[in-house]
Amino acid sequence: MELSTKTQIARATLSALTLVVSLLFIGVLVLVLCAGLQINPFRETTTSFLVAVFAGLIGVASVLVLLNVATNVSLIADARTAELKIEPRPGLLKLWSAVFLGVAVLLVVLIFGGTYISKERYLGVVRSQADEVLQQNNGLLEEVSHLLASGKAQDYKRISEICAFLKNQRSGLPELTFVYSGKFHDKLALYSVSGYFYGDVEKGTYTPAYFACTRNLDCDYLTRFFSGEKADILQKYTIRDDQFYIYLPFTGKEARYVLLFDRRNSYGKIGS
């Protein structure tokens, strides 16, 4: 390797090491604050990302130290052999940088492409299992329609039992929630029933749980469906984590509702 290239590597690694060490100091500060105060203001995916970045920075710093030491030792050895005036020629270093950047881009494409394909494949498996379970239990779905139209406390308990039963028919199915509509001061209200019943059947009391939707996404979808329009299956997922939603509309003889299969995760409120 030419002396000019070694010189550029030594200078570049020293500059990069300074930057990486500065970022590590910031990461240590955040880590000490979170651990000392026993708080985690970040969501699960953001936390995992920050931990991965912190670990990656430690690895990069170690590599930079070794590379800088190696190049400086090599420069000292070459300087002792012959005293030369070194004028950097960036040609070879630029070539190495281009190769490294190309490999990095290729790895990023492979990671995101593989993640996208895996998500699509997994979502397809969940959809097929959900469709299979629903086809085999059409009678229970009609029973839910009848129970929603009745609206008694014991009926909601039965709906909760049906929800838990359907969800546990396949090991790969995520959480299942029944979403139905009602009226609140002549306005459309969305409610939900999950596999856990919150009420007192003996006293005949049951307080419906509201369903919080997302504007310009499932809110509009659910509003159209419960207004009487025909709706197709709606599904949404994110690339960065395991969060996804599958809305399966069902129009029964007495009431219509939506079966929501979803999986979500979160810690704090910062990040995603």
C-alpha positions in Angstrom: 0.0 0.0 0.0 1.3 3.4 -0.9 2.3 5.9 1.8 -0.2 8.5 0.6 -3.0 6.0 1.0 -1.8 5.1 4.5 -1.7 8.8 5.5 -5.2 9.3 4.3 -6.5 6.3 6.2 -4.8 7.4 9.4 -6.3 10.9 9.1 -9.7 9.6 8.1 -9.9 7.0 10.9 -8.8 9.6 13.5 -11.6 12.0 12.4 -14.2 9.2 12.3 -13.0 7.9 15.7 -13.5 11.4 17.2 -17.1 11.5 15.9 -17.9 8.0 17.0 -16.5 8.6 20.5 -18.6 11.8 20.8 -21.8 9.9 19.9 -20.9 7.2 22.4 -20.6 9.8 25.1 -24.1 11.1 24.3 -25.4 7.5 24.3 -23.8 6.8 27.7 -25.4 10.0 29.0 -28.9 8.9 27.8 -28.3 5.3 29.2 -27.2 6.6 32.6 -30.3 8.9 32.8 -32.7 6.2 31.8 -31.1 3.5 34.1 -30.6 5.9 37.0 -34.2 7.3 36.9 -35.6 3.9 35.9 -37.6 5.3 33.0 -37.9 4.4 29.3 -39.5 7.2 27.3 -39.0 5.4 24.0 -41.2 3.0 22.2 -40.1 -0.6 21.8 -38.8 -0.4 18.2 -37.0 2.9 19.0 -35.4 1.3 22.0 -34.2 -1.7 20.0 -32.9 0.7 17.3 -30.9 2.8 19.8 -29.5 -0.2 21.5 -28.4 -1.6 18.2 -26.8 1.8 17.2 -25.0 2.0 20.5 -23.6 -1.5 20.1 -22.7 -0.8 16.5 -20.8 2.4 17.5 -18.8 0.4 20.0 -17.8 -2.1 17.3 -17.0 0.7 14.8 -14.9 2.5 17.4 -12.9 -0.7 18.0 -12.3 -1.2 14.3 -11.3 2.4 13.9 -8.8 2.2 16.7 -7.2 -1.0 15.3 -7.1 0.5 11.8 -5.6 3.8 13.0 -2.9 2.1 15.1 -2.0 -0.3 12.3 -1.7 2.5 9.7 0.4 4.7 12.0 2.7 1.8 12.9 3.1 1.1 9.2 3.8 4.8 8.5 6.5 4.9 11.2 8.1 1.8 9.8 8.1 3.3 6.3 9.4 6.6 7.5 12.3 4.9 9.2 13.1 3.1 6.0 13.2 6.2 3.9 12.4 9.8 4.6 9.9 10.9 1.9 7.6 13.8 1.5 4.2 12.3 1.3 1.6 14.1 -0.8 -1.8 12.5 -0.6 -3.2 11.1 -3.7 -6.9 10.3 -3.1 -7.4 8.0 -6.0 -7.1 4.7 -4.3 -8.9 5.9 -1.1 -11.8 7.1 -3.3 -12.0 3.7 -4.9 -12.1 2.0 -1.6 -14.8 4.4 -0.3 -16.9 3.7 -3.4 -16.6 0.0 -3.0 -17.5 0.2 0.7 -20.5 2.5 -0.1 -21.7 0.1 -2.8 -21.5 -2.9 -0.4 -23.3 -0.9 2.3 -26.1 0.1 -0.1 -26.4 -3.5 -1.3 -26.7 -4.7 2.3 -29.4 -2.1 3.1 -31.4 -3.1 0.0 -31.1 -6.8 1.0 -32.2 -6.2 4.5 -35.2 -4.0 3.7 -36.1 -6.2 0.7 -35.9 -9.3 2.8 -37.9 -7.7 5.6 -40.6 -6.6 3.2 -40.9 -10.1 1.6 -40.9 -11.7 5.1 -43.7 -9.3 6.2 -45.8 -10.0 3.1 -45.3 -13.7 3.5 -46.2 -13.7 7.2 -49.2 -11.5 6.7 -50.3 -13.9 4.0 -50.1 -16.8 6.4 -52.0 -14.9 9.1 -54.7 -14.0 6.5 -55.1 -17.6 5.3 -55.3 -18.9 8.9 -57.9 -16.2 9.8 -60.0 -17.0 6.7 -59.9 -20.7 7.4 -61.0 -20.2 11.0 -63.8 -17.9 10.0 -65.1 -20.2 7.3 -65.2 -23.1 9.7 -67.1 -21.0 12.4 -69.6 -19.1 10.3 -72.3 -20.1 12.8 -70.5 -18.4 15.6 -70.1 -15.2 13.5 -73.8 -15.2 13.0 -74.4 -15.7 16.7 -72.2 -12.6 17.4 -74.4 -10.6 15.0 -77.5 -11.7 17.0 -75.9 -11.0 20.3 -74.8 -7.5 19.3 -78.4 -6.8 18.2 -79.6 -7.9 21.6 -77.1 -5.9 23.6 -77.5 -7.5 27.1 -74.6 -7.9 29.6 -74.6 -11.7 29.3 -74.6 -11.4 25.5 -71.3 -9.4 25.6 -69.8 -12.0 27.9 -70.8 -14.7 25.3 -69.2 -12.5 22.5 -66.0 -12.3 24.6 -65.9 -16.1 24.9 -66.4 -16.5 21.2 -63.6 -14.0 20.5 -61.2 -15.9 22.7 -62.3 -19.2 21.1 -61.7 -18.0 17.6 -58.4 -16.4 18.4 -57.0 -19.6 19.9 -57.9 -21.8 17.0 -54.5 -21.3 15.4 -51.2 -20.7 17.2 -50.1 -18.1 14.6 -53.1 -15.8 15.0 -52.5 -12.4 16.7 -54.9 -10.6 19.0 -58.6 -10.6 17.9 -61.1 -7.8 18.6 -64.7 -7.4 17.5 -65.4 -3.8 16.5 -69.1 -2.7 16.3 -71.0 0.5 16.1 -73.5 2.3 18.2 -74.9 5.8 18.8 -73.8 8.5 21.2 -76.0 11.7 21.1 -77.0 10.7 17.5 -73.4 10.4 16.5 -71.7 7.2 15.3 -69.6 5.6 18.0 -67.2 2.7 17.7 -67.0 0.1 20.4 -64.9 -3.1 20.8 -65.1 -6.5 22.5 -62.0 -8.5 23.1 -61.3 -11.9 24.6 -61.4 -10.4 28.1 -64.8 -9.6 29.6 -65.2 -6.5 31.8 -68.6 -6.5 33.4 -70.9 -8.1 36.0 -73.3 -10.5 34.6 -75.1 -11.1 37.9 -75.9 -7.4 38.2 -76.6 -7.1 34.5 -74.0 -4.3 34.1 -71.6 -3.9 31.2 -69.8 -0.7 30.1 -68.8 -0.9 26.4 -65.2 -0.1 25.6 -64.6 2.6 22.9 -62.5 1.7 19.9 -59.9 4.3 19.0 -59.2 4.5 15.3 -56.7 6.4 13.2 -57.8 9.4 11.1 -57.6 9.0 7.3 -57.1 5.3 7.7 -59.3 2.9 9.7 -61.6 5.7 10.9 -62.8 6.4 7.4 -62.9 2.7 6.6 -65.1 1.9 9.6 -67.3 4.9 9.2 -68.1 3.9 5.6 -68.7 0.3 6.6 -71.0 1.0 9.5 -72.9 3.6 7.4 -74.0 0.7 5.2 -71.4 0.8 2.4 -69.7 -2.4 1.2 -66.2 -2.7 2.4 -63.3 -4.9 1.4 -60.6 -6.3 3.8 -58.2 -3.6 5.1 -54.7 -4.5 6.2 -51.8 -2.3 7.3 -48.4 -3.0 8.6 -45.1 -1.3 9.3 -41.7 -2.4 8.0 -39.7 -1.5 11.1 -41.5 -3.6 13.7 -44.1 -6.4 14.1 -47.1 -4.0 14.2 -49.9 -4.8 11.8 -53.7 -4.7 11.5 -56.1 -6.8 9.5 -59.8 -5.6 9.3 -62.2 -8.3 8.2 -65.8 -6.9 7.8 -68.7 -9.2 8.5 -72.3 -8.4 7.6 -74.7 -10.6 9.7 -78.4 -11.0 9.5 -79.0 -8.7 12.4 -75.9 -6.6 12.8 -72.6 -5.9 11.1 -69.2 -5.7 12.7 -65.5 -6.0 12.0 -63.0 -8.6 13.1 -59.7 -7.0 13.8 -56.5 -9.1 14.0 -53.7 -6.9 15.2 -50.3 -7.0 16.8 -48.7 -4.0 18.3 -45.9 -3.1 20.7 -44.8 0.0 22.6 -42.8 1.2 25.6 -42.8 5.0 25.9 -44.1 7.8 23.7 -40.9 8.9 21.9 -40.1 7.4 18.5 -42.0 4.6 16.9 
